[in-house]
Amino acid sequence: MAFLNLHRTKLRENYEFLKARFESHNVSWGVVSKLLCGNRTYLKELIDLGVTEIHDSRISNLAKVKEISREIQTVYVKPVSKRNVAKMVKYADVSLNSEINTIRWISDEAVIQKKRHKIIIMVETGDLREGVMGDHLVDFYAEIFELPNIEIIGLGTNLNCLNGVMPSTDKLIQLSLYKQIIELKFNIKIRWVSAGTSVTIPLMLHQQLPKGINHFRVGETLYFGVDLVEEKVIQGMHGDVFELYAEIIEMQEKPLLPSGTLAANPQGEIAEIDDSLYGMSSFRAILDIGLLDVDPKYLIPEDGEFEILGASSDMLILNLKLNPKNYKVGDLIKFNLKYMGALGIMNSSYVDKKISD
C-alpha cells in the first residue's frame, strides 16, 4: 500500500527557522493546518513543536485541535456559512470575516454561547478573493464596532490565491494605513495587521516588510520550505518534509504506443500518437496509487531517469525506459510533492500516513 511519510526532524527545523525570523521582525504568526486534513497524528506533531495558534478552513479540523489541546488559539480562515456559524463559534476562537450580516450572526451566536469571539476583518487588496473594498472599510467597521461579544483584533488580506496577484511593499503599506485610519477615527487599538500567507514571507526575508505588518498565516513554507516568489527551497529549510512512497504492482516490457481504435479514456483524454515510436518498447511499472489520491502533475519523482505516463483512478503508470536501476515488483518508488499533491494524498483514506525522525 502506498504511504506518505512525515519527517519529524525536518518539520521541526523548518518551524524553528521561521520562528527565529518572525521573532527577529517582531511578527506573531499562526500555522495553517488545512494541509493535514484533520489527521490527528500529524496535528499532534504540529502542536508538539510549540505552536500556539492554528488556522484551518474546516471546522471539524479545528475541533480536533481543541480535543488535543484546549490552549491552542484556533482561527477559521474563510467566510463561514450561515448554517455553520454555531459550530464555528464553538471551535474557533478567531475568524476572518468580510460580510456584515455574517458578523451579526456570529455576534448573536457568541451571546448564546457566552463567548467573546475575535475577528480579523479581511480587506481587498487586488487578488479579488474575499475582502472588504478599502473605500468601504470605515463604514463597515462602524456597523460592527459595538456588536456584543465581538472583539475586532485585526485587519488582514489575502494575495496570490486566486488571480496570482503578488504581495508588495506598497500594498502592505496601504493595509497598515487602513489600520491607522480606523484607530484614529474610533479611538481604539487594533492588535494585528495580518499581511498574508507564505507568499509574503520573501518580503520579510529581504527586509521589505512594512513596519506595521505584525501577523502572518503560514502553511506551505513551513511544510515545503519554499520561497513562493522564486519557486525554490529557502536556504536553511527543507523541501522534503513529506515524501510519498508507492509500490510497483506490475512490471512489464511493453510497446510505447497503444494499439487498436482510440477513443476518450475515463478522464476524457485521447492518446496522441507519435509515429516515430512505432516498434519501440520500454519497461512500464504500475504503482498502487492513482487519480483518486493525487494528480500526477503534483508528483516530483526522486529518480529523474523515468517519466510519469499517466494515471487511472487507482493506478499510476511509469515509463522506466531500459530500467537501468533494475526496479522489480514490490519495490517502492519515492516522490517528493507539491503542495496540492500532498493535500490530495492527505485527503485520501487509501494512503497510509506515517512518521519518521
Backbone hydrogen bonds, N-H to C=O, Kabsch-Sander energy under -0.5 kcal/mol:
donor,donor_aa,acceptor,acceptor_aa,energy
2,A,288,D,-0.7
3,F,245,Y,-2.5
4,L,352,D,-3.2
5,N,243,E,-3.1
6,L,354,K,-1.9
7,H,5,N,-0.5
7,H,241,V,-2.8
8,R,6,L,-0.9
8,R,356,S,-3.3
11,L,7,H,-2.2
12,R,8,R,-2.4
13,E,9,T,-2.4
14,N,10,K,-2.2
15,Y,11,L,-2.4
16,E,12,R,-2.8
17,F,13,E,-2.1
18,L,14,N,-2.2
19,K,15,Y,-2.9
20,A,16,E,-2.2
21,R,17,F,-1.7
22,F,18,L,-2.8
23,E,19,K,-2.4
24,S,20,A,-1.9
25,H,21,R,-0.9
25,H,22,F,-0.7
26,N,23,E,-1.4
27,V,22,F,-2.6
28,S,214,N,-2.4
30,G,216,F,-2.0
31,V,53,E,-2.5
32,V,218,V,-2.8
33,S,31,V,-0.6
33,S,55,H,-3.4
36,L,33,S,-1.9
37,C,34,K,-1.4
39,N,36,L,-2.4
40,R,38,G,-0.5
43,L,39,N,-2.6
44,K,40,R,-2.3
45,E,41,T,-1.6
46,L,42,Y,-2.0
47,I,43,L,-2.6
48,D,44,K,-2.3
49,L,45,E,-0.6
49,L,46,L,-1.1
50,G,47,I,-1.7
51,V,46,L,-0.9
54,I,73,Q,-2.4
55,H,31,V,-3.0
56,D,75,V,-2.4
62,L,58,R,-1.6
63,A,59,I,-2.2
64,K,60,S,-1.5
65,V,61,N,-1.8
66,K,62,L,-2.3
67,E,63,A,-1.7
68,I,64,K,-1.8
69,S,65,V,-2.8
72,I,69,S,-0.9
73,Q,52,T,-2.7
74,T,72,I,-0.6
75,V,54,I,-2.4
76,Y,94,V,-2.6
77,V,56,D,-2.1
77,V,75,V,-0.6
84,N,81,S,-1.6
85,V,82,K,-1.2
88,M,84,N,-2.6
89,V,85,V,-2.7
90,K,86,A,-1.7
91,Y,87,K,-2.0
92,A,88,M,-2.8
93,D,74,T,-1.4
94,V,74,T,-2.1
95,S,118,K,-1.7
96,L,76,Y,-2.1
97,N,120,I,-2.7
103,I,99,E,-2.0
104,R,100,I,-2.0
105,W,101,N,-2.2
106,I,102,T,-2.4
107,S,103,I,-2.4
108,D,104,R,-2.5
109,E,105,W,-2.3
110,A,106,I,-2.7
111,V,107,S,-2.0
112,I,108,D,-1.8
113,Q,109,E,-2.6
114,K,110,A,-0.5
114,K,111,V,-0.8
115,K,110,A,-2.6
117,H,115,K,-0.7
117,H,149,N,-2.6
118,K,93,D,-2.3
119,I,151,E,-2.7
120,I,95,S,-2.4
121,I,119,I,-0.5
121,I,154,G,-2.6
122,M,97,N,-2.7
122,M,120,I,-0.5
123,V,156,G,-3.1
124,E,132,V,-2.8
132,V,122,M,-3.0
136,H,133,M,-1.8
137,L,133,M,-0.5
137,L,134,G,-1.2
140,F,136,H,-2.5
141,Y,137,L,-2.9
142,A,138,V,-2.3
143,E,139,D,-1.6
144,I,140,F,-1.0
144,I,141,Y,-0.7
145,F,141,Y,-1.4
147,L,144,I,-1.4
150,I,147,L,-1.1
151,E,117,H,-2.5
153,I,119,I,-2.2
153,I,151,E,-0.8
154,G,119,I,-1.2
155,L,192,W,-1.9
156,G,121,I,-2.7
157,T,194,S,-1.5
160,N,165,V,-0.7
172,L,168,S,-2.0
173,I,169,T,-2.3
174,Q,170,D,-2.1
175,L,171,K,-1.6
176,S,172,L,-2.0
177,L,173,I,-2.2
178,Y,174,Q,-2.0
179,K,175,L,-1.5
180,Q,176,S,-1.9
181,I,177,L,-2.5
182,I,178,Y,-2.3
183,E,179,K,-2.6
184,L,180,Q,-2.2
185,K,181,I,-2.4
186,F,182,I,-2.5
187,N,183,E,-1.0
188,I,183,E,-1.0
191,R,189,K,-0.6
192,W,153,I,-2.8
194,S,155,L,-2.9
195,A,193,V,-1.0
195,A,215,H,-2.0
196,G,215,H,-0.6
200,T,197,T,-2.1
201,I,198,S,-1.3
203,L,200,T,-1.0
204,M,200,T,-1.0
204,M,201,I,-0.6
205,L,201,I,-2.4
206,H,202,P,-1.8
207,Q,204,M,-1.8
208,Q,203,L,-3.6
209,L,203,L,-0.6
213,I,210,P,-1.5
214,N,193,V,-1.3
214,N,212,G,-0.5
215,H,193,V,-1.3
216,F,28,S,-1.5
217,R,196,G,-2.6
218,V,30,G,-2.7
222,L,219,G,-0.7
223,Y,219,G,-1.9
224,F,220,E,-2.6
225,G,221,T,-1.7
227,D,232,K,-3.4
228,L,226,V,-0.8
231,E,227,D,-1.5
232,K,227,D,-1.2
234,I,225,G,-3.4
237,M,234,I,-2.4
241,V,223,Y,-0.6
243,E,5,N,-2.0
244,L,335,F,-2.7
245,Y,3,F,-2.9
246,A,333,I,-2.3
248,I,331,D,-2.7
249,I,247,E,-0.5
249,I,286,I,-3.3
250,E,286,I,-1.1
252,Q,284,R,-2.1
254,K,252,Q,-0.6
254,K,282,S,-2.8
256,L,280,M,-2.5
265,N,269,E,-2.8
268,G,265,N,-2.7
274,D,272,E,-0.5
275,D,273,I,-0.8
277,L,274,D,-2.5
278,Y,275,D,-1.6
280,M,277,L,-2.1
282,S,254,K,-2.3
283,F,321,K,-2.7
284,R,252,Q,-3.4
285,A,318,L,-1.8
286,I,250,E,-2.3
287,L,316,L,-2.8
288,D,247,E,-1.5
289,I,287,L,-1.4
291,L,312,S,-2.8
292,L,313,S,-2.6
293,D,290,G,-1.8
294,V,290,G,-2.2
298,Y,295,D,-2.5
299,L,296,P,-1.9
300,I,336,N,-2.9
302,E,334,K,-2.1
304,G,302,E,-0.8
306,F,303,D,-1.0
307,E,319,N,-1.8
309,L,307,E,-0.6
309,L,317,I,-2.6
310,G,317,I,-1.2
312,S,315,M,-2.6
316,L,287,L,-1.4
317,I,310,G,-2.9
318,L,285,A,-2.8
319,N,307,E,-3.0
320,L,283,F,-3.1
320,L,318,L,-0.7
323,N,320,L,-2.6
326,N,323,N,-1.9
330,G,248,I,-2.4
331,D,328,K,-2.2
333,I,246,A,-3.2
335,F,244,L,-2.8
336,N,300,I,-3.1
338,K,298,Y,-2.3
341,G,338,K,-0.5
342,A,338,K,-2.3
343,L,339,Y,-2.3
344,G,340,M,-2.0
345,I,341,G,-2.1
346,M,342,A,-2.7
347,N,343,L,-1.6
348,S,345,I,-1.3
349,S,347,N,-0.5
351,V,348,S,-0.8
352,D,2,A,-1.9
352,D,350,Y,-0.5
354,K,4,L,-3.2
356,S,6,L,-2.7
